[in-house]
Structure formats: C-alpha cells, structure tokens
Amino acid sequence: METRLRAALLDHLRADPALMDAINLVDEAEVERASPPWLALVASASTDWGTKTEAGREVRIALELRLHGDDPASGGDIAARGDARTLALPAQQSGFRVVSAAFLRGRAERRANNARAILREYRFRLLASD
C-alpha cells in the first residue's frame, strides 16, 4: 500500500493546475538539477494498522518544497497549497482506501547557496481494497 500511496499522491499533486503554475516539478526524491521551486516526495515509512477484519497500513510521507531566495517567508503560499492538495487525496484509490490523512509537522530551513527548504510530514491511514 505504501508504494501505491506514493504513486497516487504524486499523480494527485501533479494534477493541480494552481500548484503546477507555482512550481517547476513534482517528483520522487530530491531533484537537484531541476530549477527551484520544486516539490519532492523524499521519504515514506509504514507500519501495520487496520481493523479486526481489514488489513491496513499507517504510512508517513515526507515532502520537501525547495526554493531559492533571501526572503524567509517565501514559499509559504506554495506550501499551504501543497498541504491542502495532499490532504485532499481522494479516499478511494486503486488497491486501498484512505481512512484518514493528517498533517503532522513542518520545518523550514535555509541551506547553502541561498537555498531554502520547507519540509512537511503527513500521516495516512489506509485499508486494503479491491
């Protein structure tokens, strides 16, 4: 379910015209050669989760928005759009159903060469489906 969630989330993010107007790329893993701003699904981890009668997983997903510039507030609107879109992933997906999705934490940091990163972590609880 974890790999299916990753693929579904990337497709869902890419399908948002407003988000794609604001960034150059949505991809899996860091994309150092792409021009910022870009959004990457940089990590995921899953644990067993379900009900007595249904198999499931709890999956944590980390996204990174990479920017460039001097303003520490830059990217806030893009990050908010990414949050909203991530949490709006439709419940029914191929092979699983999203039972709940939640924002867990965020972090912003300045990196070398005036790069900025906004990191977000989310939790998805999934049940297997046909």
N, C-alpha and C positions, 0 to 999 in steps of 0.2 A: 504494500500500500504506500510505503514511503516514496518509492520511485514514481509511482503513478501520481501521487500528490505533487511532487516536484514538477513533473511534466505538465499537469493540469494548471498549476499555478503560473508557470512561465507563459503558457498559452493565454491564460486569462489576463495577465498583466500586459502582454503584447497586444491584446485586442482592445485596449483602452486608448482611443484616439487622443484624449487630453493628456494622458501620461506620456504617450509616444511623441507628442508635439514638444514636450518639455525635456525629453532625454534622447540620446542618440542610439541606445541599445539596451535591451533586456536579454540577459544570457545567464548561463550557469557558470559559476566560478568567476573569479576576478578576470577582467578583460583589460589588461594593462595597455594594450596597443590601441584600444578604442579611445576616441576623444571624449572627455567628460562633458556633460554629465552622462553617466550610465548607471544601470541598476543590475546587480548580480545576486543570484541565489548562491550564497557562499558556503552554506553548511546546512546539514539536517541530521537529526538523530531521532530514533523511535524507540518506544518501549511498549510492552504488552498492555493493552487496555481493551475492555469490552464488557459484555454482559454475560449472564449465565448461559444465554442461548446464542449469542452472536460474537464472532471473533472481531477484534478491532486492534487499533494502534493509537497511541498518542505520539504525534510527530511534532517536533520542534524544528522550525525553519528560521534561518538567519538570512536576511537580505542586507546588502550594502549598496548605498547610493554614493557614488564617487563624484565629487565636484572639484572645481578649481577656482580659487579666488581669495580675496582678502577679507570679505565680509563674513563674520562668524554666523550671521543669521541666514546666509544664502542656503538655498535648498530646502528651507522649512516647508514651503508650499508644495514642493515636489514630494517630499517625504510624507506629508499629510495625505496627498493624493494616492501615493503608494500604499499607505496604511489602509485607507478606505477601500481601495481596489482589492487588496489582499484579503481583507476581512469579508468582502462581498463575493468571494468564490462561491458559485452555486453549490448547493448541498449535494445534489445527485451528480456523480461522476462515474466514469467507466471503471467498474471494479470496486468502488467504495462510495460511501455516503458520509459527508461531513456532518457530524453531530453538533460540534461547537468549534468556534475559532475565536482566539483571543490574542490581543497584543500583550506581550509580557514585559518587554523592556526596550529601551533605546539608548544609544550613546552617540555623541558627536565628537569628532576629534580632528585636529589639524595634523597633517603629515608633512613629510619633506616636500620641497619644491612647490609650496603653496597649495598642495592638495588638501582636500577636506573629505571626510567620510562620515556618513550618517548610517549607523548600524541599527537594525531593527530585528527583534526576535518575536516570533509568534508561536502559539500552540494550537494544533489542530487535533481534535479527537475524531477518529474515523471508525466506521463499522464496515465490514466487508459486504459487498452486494454483487448481484449477478451482472 
